[in-house]
């Protein structure tokens, strides 16, 4: 183990000397200690928190208030009906905008019983995650997934029926395969995908 | 029914007089047609509105339904395309191609592909085999033919034939696999590829209808992004080119209603996608129509054109395809597709037009019926009226012999009954009238005869004339007076009466013309016997009165004539009557009477003068004797002054008689106080008459000034007093009062004597007329008094009633309206107390 010790010692000496020599040039070499970045788990948590907050504000402070006051309703065909987008659509459209911005991070809503098939889970990972979240809604599922040679970090958070608007739509939509949702049920999940370069 | 009389032709109707029947028919027509026309018009209008609304709503519903079907049709195709795009083989191959050039930017052309593209364009068999024969191409073929699909995802035959191209590009827009060689090789710059790639996020992109040169058809395309297995990013694009007409025709062309009603599909630019009439790819004929019918909500409009080349007003239903519109050109704002339901207006409104035509036909029939029924009804109503009219004419001529027989059971029958009753009563009344007329005629004849006999028996000639001066009647006496033969026929002209001289004719004609033109003048009175004052100058009126004496001289005889009017009969000229009275003997007798009266008057005058002059003469003689015996000079002088006064009085009396005073002193009038004059006269009365038993009451209004000669005025007043005193025969009450009203001084002298008989009242101002004994009065007192007062511009009037005394009213113009010191006339407080005086 000597060479190891030697090496460690050399490294320590080099570090000390380097520190001493480098002190006058400190401003030129000012790199923060955590330069490796934030872990994707934390990024996903942050994004999830923001998404949740934004959608909650939209749901409670915009949609519900407007509907209660009879000013404007939220409707699936909001463009034709001059209405507000549904909270789920709000999240999906904002996700599209984020994706179209080209930053790399993407998120979407997925569910076991979606109204539109395009929102069904795309991979086994997502399917398993939904199953897991049904059992343990508070435990988000995280993991690495690949597309060809590309690697991505994916975090999947349970999405609950937070407002009556969600229930009304999913329980009455003609294309909805499941119509017995109750408030606070896990209706699906928010899948956040972050590319790993 | 009445017997047919030889009826007079009905009165010729003037102008366009409409009969009762015409009026009745017109009334019925009017009553029937106006509501009919109004009702038809309102029904047509309301019907049009209803048809428009109902059709509009139906068209809207149909358009909505068609839009839903078409939307589902497109959605199905999208789903099938997505199914291919989700195939793991496709994803894996495209991921592999993506990862083959990891550093190359996506959707950029690969340098090595330039060569390949040239070979593809040149249809190099190697590259064609590589693309058309690749596993992916086989996969597409399998999906296309349906061998790879589950039973519910089989491509219908229509869709299969409509799909003109189906190919796959990779992330760089390069052709990867295709069923045919038609597609181009590089697509990264096409709108559909950019839209579907959508910055790597991927999005369904349905392209609007356009002409595709490779397939030589109007097509629309569905571009479906192929996502990687994580659905993270686009790895390629699946593109389908579909012939629009072939694809939609089975859905749109089958919906037909009527001859022209159909459903079509257009986009928001107004380009036809599918229509049974218009070819695909052309725009609607009316550009203004597109904005009207492409809102994002279903509806219907009433447009001014139909979009198919027609310019008539059209009803168009429309509805958007919601899901398809969301993806056309990438997003909703990029364009939208709409269903369009239309039917030709001619056909649409044909039912109401048919209804209108039928209503006109029925209306015409109804009007014709109205005319016929109206004619019948009017005839039924008018016939009894005509009968009644003829009956009334017959009654008017008195020729109705039979009863009117009308059995209508209504008011007309009642009227006919009334006519019958009236006719019966009229006949009875006429029968009674005839008898009465006969009786009355006999009475009239009798009366006429008896009147003639009475008139003939009268000795006075009576002549009746009409205003045309023809003699209508003469009685026997008149014929005798005019020496007419009794058989002379009447009437004849008045001029033919020979005995009437020409002057008399003119006189009578003048009188006749006066009477004929003006109101009946008072008939001339016989004035020839009036006594006249021989001393008074003749007044201007008297000769005229003399001339107008109604006397006629016929031969030796004189007639006094008098006109009288006869009440005129209607339709006959008014007649006047002339009564002649033979006054030949009467005037002779009157002349003798006047002569006798004048002889008597001379005696009276003489006696009067004697009486007047005697009194002062006695005084003079007495006073003269007294002077003779008087030694006292002063007394003698006083007596002498009295003698002079008496002498002056006598002279005054003589002047009065002869009228000298009037002639001499007419211009020497001076203001005289009326009351003083009266007092002076009263004082003189005491010396002239016995006033002891006479009470004098004076009621004077004040200093009433009149313009007069004092002596004459006193003389006149004294004459009045003298008359009163003499009338009272020494005892009674003499009341004297003066009043001034309207500048007229009135003196009233009343006595309590016996009054004057009415027959004497008219003559009391005649000279020498007196009721006193011979020598007691001259009959000149009042005459003189009135002449004096008239000289001063006043007048004298005597009111008297037999047994109640006499009142003389003397009026004179007052000259100075005396300033009123007190009330002019206060009966309760007279200015001077009535002083009873005795003498």
Interface residues (C-beta under 8 A of the other chain):
Chain A: X77 X79 X80 X81 X96 X99 X100 X102 X106 X108 X117 X118 X122 X123 X145 X147 X148 X149 X150 X152 X154 X193 X195
Chain B: X79 X82 X92 X95 X96 X98 X99 X102 X198 X199 X200 X201 X227 X228 X229 X230 X231 X232 X233 X296 X297 X320 X322 X325 X326 X332
